[in-house]
Amino acid sequence: MLPSSLRGSYTIYKEDTDSVATWLASTARRCGYSFDLLTTVAKPASQTAPRLKGKARKLAKVAASTKNESLESKQSGTTTYTIAVKDFIPLAEYIAAFQQPPVKVPSSFVRVLDRAITLRRKHNSWFKDADQSSMDDGHNFFLGVLERVRETLKSRLPTDTVDDPMTRFSTSSITKSSDQSHTVNAFAALALEEPSDKFLNTPPPKKATEHPAEVDNNSRYKAERLQKAEEQYLAAHCLLADIDSIRAYIKSLWTMYRDGQIDLHSASITTNTAVELVRHMQEDYDRNFPDHSDYEGLIETLYIAECVSQGQDPDHRQRHHDIINMAMYDLADQIFLTTYAILASLVDVVAPGHIPLYKPGHFGFRDLSTEWSQKSPHDKLQDDKLVLLEAFSGFSAIAKIGCFAEDELIRGVREMAPGKKVPLWLTFAVQNFLDIQHVMGSQASRAIVE
């Protein structure tokens, strides 16, 4: 597990929604709210049950408990309740109406609620642009609930948050600002934010004397998990946005190294740590969505939807040997699609006791006279092929022979095998290697000399 300061934005979002559910449920209960009024949430099918496929698996659920209290577990005398999303608003309304005494909403709760709203709003704007109407409906529902909770509690908010700009923020403004840019980053709207330092919980108000039995310090709460396709797309979108931010930071480090502002040790160690971080983030994603854990399952829908939104056929090829629709090169570069395609083509040449050899110049020579940013998409792809095919021989040799300090990239190459899919984190590691070549240009050999 990652330390709290290095969690992905989707993990933070889940923690935030759990925190919202916890504060709403625990506060309402202390004010005398009866949990008999809550919606029963059915538990998902047991992992020991027969494995279903397709829609049958998505729809399969165990019969709901006869109790309205949705009990998840009992550990050390602690009961965990799952709060349905549709109950967020009734809980907020009850808290807002309570007068014995009126409840004061803590600023920490508002910050977490606003952060969850922000992520949903930005994600929804992407789905509107991508014309994913069915998935957009699900996201709009959850977003509407969160926004309604904030509006309902407005009279109880701290004075410094009542008129926060968040309340005037709209998805249309995001779309409008995005349209003004010639090259739109599909993930630019999402940002990697640090989570709250501790689990949200506020000092309880005075106990309602007519409901003494409702007060239970051994209860815990969490938000309902929406095991639907749109939740997986949200998680994938967040993961790729986080990785895109990390990639940009690593490129900036190597630019600083090239310009003599930092040393080689700092740049290389930080790069390796970034790959390890992405590996852990992918593992978290895999645990949440095991059916979509491979790279192709992760990016397929996002890539196709973005192609359609830009009026492009994802299967179109301008030239016979193109591996993508080159009109979508910028998007493909953002999600490492070209790097993944090259790596996937190398999987079959990896075999025990065999080191693939690529003679320098066999596939052509790099053009280092032109800056990377000035190259055409076709030239960029050709350059990456030349670099990676020749470097892969060295990677394979080190992976098989061994070295005194194995980094994440060599570890990933060592784990490659015919028939085994290339993981996202290894694709990210190789993409970093290529990005370093782009940044360093004709100075690429300097690091080796040092």
N, C-alpha and C positions, 0 to 999 in steps of 0.2 A: 504494500500500500504506500501511496505517496504521502509525504508530509502535508499538513493542511495548507501551507503556503504554495504548494506546487500541484494543486488539483486542477483538472480541466474545468472549463466553464460549464459543461453539462453537469458534472458532479456537484459543482457549486450551486447550480440552479436547483438540482434535486434537494440539496441541503437547505436552500432558501425556502423552497415550497414546503418542506417538512417543518421548518421554523415558523412559517406563516400558519400552517395547520396547528402546530403546537400552541402558539400563543392564542389563536382564536378559540380552540377547544378548551384549553386549560383556564383561560380567563372567563369564558362563558360559563363553564362548569362552576367556577368559584362564585359566579354571580347567581347561581341557581338554575342554570339551563339544564333541562332533563335530557339525558342521552337517549331516552326512548324516542325522541323526535328526529334522531339522526337516521340517515339512509344506510341500510345494510349493504356492505360491499362484499361481493363474493370473492373468495380466495381463488387464486389460479390453480390449475390442475397440478397435482403432486408430481414431482420429478420421477417417482417410481411407477407412475401410470404408463400404459403403452404410449409410445411416441407417435403422435399424429402428424399429418402433413397438411400443407396448404391452409385453406380456410378452416378446415376441421380443427386444426391445432389452435388457430387464433380464437375460434369461438368456444372451444372446450373449456368449461369451468366446473368446479365442484359446486354442488347445490349450496345455496347460501345458508348460513347458520340461522337457526330459529330465533336467536337473540338479535336484537337491533344493535347491540354493541358488537362491533366487528373486532373480535379478539384475534390477534396475530400470534402472540407468544406470551409465556409466563416464565420469566427467568429471575431468580432471586427475589421472588415476590413482586416483581414489576409487571404490570399489564400494559401491552402496547395496543392502541386503538388506531385503526385506519380511518381517516376522515375523508368522506367523499367530497369531490370538488364542488358538487352542487350544494353542499351544506356550508361552504365558506360564507356565502351571502347571508343566510339566516343567522349564523353565528355572529357575524359582524353587526347585523341589525339588532340582535338581542343585546350585544355589548353597548352599542350606541344609545340604546333606550334605557339602559340600567342607570338608576339614579341614587343608589344607596351604598356608597357615594358614586358619582359619575366616574367612569374609568378613564384614566389618562393613558393614551397610547404612547409608548416609549419611542424615542427617535431611532433606536436600533431596529425596531420592528419596521418602521417606515423605510429605512434604508434598504433593508432586505426585500421588502415588498416592492419597492421601486426598481431594485436591480432585477428581480424576476420579471416585472412588467417590461422593463427595457429590453431584455433578451427576447421575450416573446414578440414584442412589437417589431424589432429589427428582423427577426426570423420570419414573421408574417409578411413583411414587405418583400422579402425574397420570394416567398411562395406566390404572392400576387404577380410579381414580375415573371415568374416561371409558369404561370397559369396552371397551378396545381390546385384547382378549386376544391376538390373533395378533401384534400389534406388541409387546405386553408380553413375549411369550416371547423375542423376539430381544434385548430390552433386559435381561431377567433373565439370559440367558446371558452377555452381556458383563459385567454387574454381578457375577455369580457368579464369573467368572474373576478379576476384579480383587480381589474380597474374598478369594478363595482364595489369591491371590498374597501378600496381606498376612498372612494367617494362616500360610502356609507359611514366610514369612521372619520370623515373630514372634520366634523365638529369636535372630535376628541383628540385631534392631532396637536402636537406641539406647535406653537405659533410660527416657528421658523421653517416648518415644513408644509403648512396649509397651502400656501401659494407657491409651492415649489414649481420650477419650470417643467418638472415631470408631468404635471397635470395638463400642460398645454402642448405636450409633445405628441405628434401624430404620425401615423405610418405614411400618410400622403407626403409629409415633408421629407421623409427619407427617400421615397421614390423620386420626388422632384429633384432633390439634390443629387441623386445617383444619375438621373438622366442628363445632368449637365456635364458629366464627365465623359470624355471620349472613350476611355478604356475603363470599364467597370469591374472592380474586384468583387467577385461574387461573395467573398467572405469578409469584406472590409467593414461591414456594419457591426460585426461581432468583435468583442475585445476580451482579452484574458484578464479577469479581475481577481483580486485576492479575496478569499472568503472571510466571513466574520470570525473573530478570534474565539468565540465561545458560543455554545448553543444558546439560542435566544430563550430567555425566560424572565418575566417581570415579577416584581414583588406582588404577592396576591393582595387584592383589595379586601376590605372587611368582609368576613364571611356572612353570607345570608343565613340568618338564624333559622329560617323556615326550611332550609335545605341542608342541614348539617351532614347528611349521609352522602351528598354529592361531592364533598371535598375529599380528595384522595391523592395524597402526595406520592403514591407508588404507581401512578399512571403515567404512561408515555404515549405520544401521539405522532403520527406521520401522515403525509398526504397520500391520497389514492394514487396508485401507479397506473397510468393509462397505457396498457400494453397494446398500443395500436401502431399502425404503420407510421403515422405522423410523428410519434414520439421517437421512433428510430431515426427518422429523417432529421429531427431536431438535434438528436445526439450526434449524428454524423456531421451535420452542419457545424455544430459547436467544435467537434474534434478537429475538423479540417481548418476551421478558423483559428483555433489555438495553435495548430502546427504551422499555419501560414505566418502567424506572428513570431513564433520561435525561429522559423527559417529566416525571416527578415532581419531578426536580431543577429543571428549567426553571420549573415552576409555583411552586416555592418561591422562586426568584429574583424572579419578578414580584410575589409576595406581599411580599417584602422591599422591592422598589421602591415598591409601593403604600403601605407603611408608613414610607417615607422612610429606610430603612436602607442602601440602595445607590442609585447614580445610574442614569439612563437608559442611558448608554453601556455600563456594565457588563452590564446586563440584556440589552440588544439584541444586543451583539456576542457574548455567550455563547450566546444563543439561536440566532444564525445559525451559530456554530461547531458547535453541537449538531446542526443539520440537516445540515451538511457531514459530520459524523462518521457520522450514520445513513446518508447516501448511500454512503459508503465501505463501511460494514458491509453494506449491501444488495448492493453490487458484489461483495464477497467471497462472499456467499451465492449470488449468481447464477452465479459461476464454478463453485461446487461442485455446484449443482443447476439447470442451465440449463432443464430441463423444467418447473420449478416456480418460475421466477424472477419471474413477475408477482404482484401483490398477491393476486389471487383464488386462484392456485395455492398461495400461501403460507399463507393462513389458512383455506381452505375446510374441510379435514379437522379442524383444531383447533376451529373454530367449531361444526361439526356434531356432533363428538364431545362437546363440552361441553354443547350443547343436549340431546343424548340422555341424558347423565349426569344432567341436572337434570329429565328427564321432559318436555322441551319440544320441540315440532315447529318446526324452523328455518324452515319455510315458512308457518307460521301468521301471520295478520294480524288484529289486533283491529279495525282500521278499514281502510277501502278504500285510503286514501292512505298507510298505514304502509309504510315501506321495509324494516322488519325485524319480527321478533316482539318486541314491546315488553317482554315479560316478560324478555327477554335483553338489555335495554338496557345494563346495567352491563358485561357481557362485550363487547358490540358497541362500547362506548365505549373499552374497554381496547385493542382491536385496530383502532380507528379505522374500523370498518365503516360507521358512519353518515356520517362525513366523506368516506370514499371514495365512497359511493353518491351524495352530493351532487356531488362533483367529477366523477364519471363522467357525470352527467347534463349537465354543462357542456361536456364535450369537443366535442360536436357543434356548439356555438354559436361555437367558436373557428375563425376563418377569416382568411386573409391580408388585411390592409387593413381588417378589420372589428373594431370594439370593441363588445362586447355592452353594452347600456345597460339598467339596471334602475332605474326611477323609485322614489325613496324612498317607502315607504308603500304601494307597489303590491300587495305581498304581505301587508301588515299592519304593525304596529308592535311593537317589543320591549317587554316588561314588565320595567322596571328596578326596580320597587318590591319585587320578591321576590328574596331571595338565591338564587343559583344552586343551592345545596345543598337548598333547600326546594322547588324546582320539581319537577313530575312528569316522568316520561320523555317524555311527549308534548310538554309545554311546553319541555323542554330541546331536543328535536329541532326544534321549530318556531323557537325562538330562534336556533339554529345556522343554519337555513335562511335566515332573514331577514338575519343578519349576513353570511353568506358570499355570498349572491346579490347584495347591494348592494356589498360590498367587491370582488367579482370584476371589476366594471367598472373600478375604479381599478387593480387589479392588471394587467388586460389593457392599459389605457392606458399604464401605466409600462413594461410589457414590450415594447410595440410602438414607443413613442416613444423609449424608452431613458432611462437616468439615469446620473449620474456615478459611482454605486457600486451595482452590481446585487447584491442579496442572493440567498440560495438560493431563497427563495419566489418572487421575481420570475423568477429563472432557470427554475424549474420551470414557471411559467405560460407563459413564452415558448416553452418546448419542447412545450407541449400542442398537439395537432393532431387533427382528426377521424379516428377509427379507431385512434388511438394510445392504449394503455392508460396509466392514471395510475400512476406508480411509487409504491412505498411511501414513499420519502423525501419526495416532494412531499406526499403525504397527511399525513405527520408534520409537515411545515412548516406546512400549513394548520391542522392540529390544534393546533399551538402557538399560532397566531394566535387560534383560537377559545378556547383555554384562557386566554389573556391577557384576552380579553373577559370570561370568567367570573370571573377573579380581580379585575379592575379594576372590574367592574360599572358604576356610574354615573360612575366616574372615568376611563373608558376614553379620553376625549378629552384627558386631561391630558398624556399622552405626546406627542400631536400638537402641543399648545401649546408644550411644552418644546422 
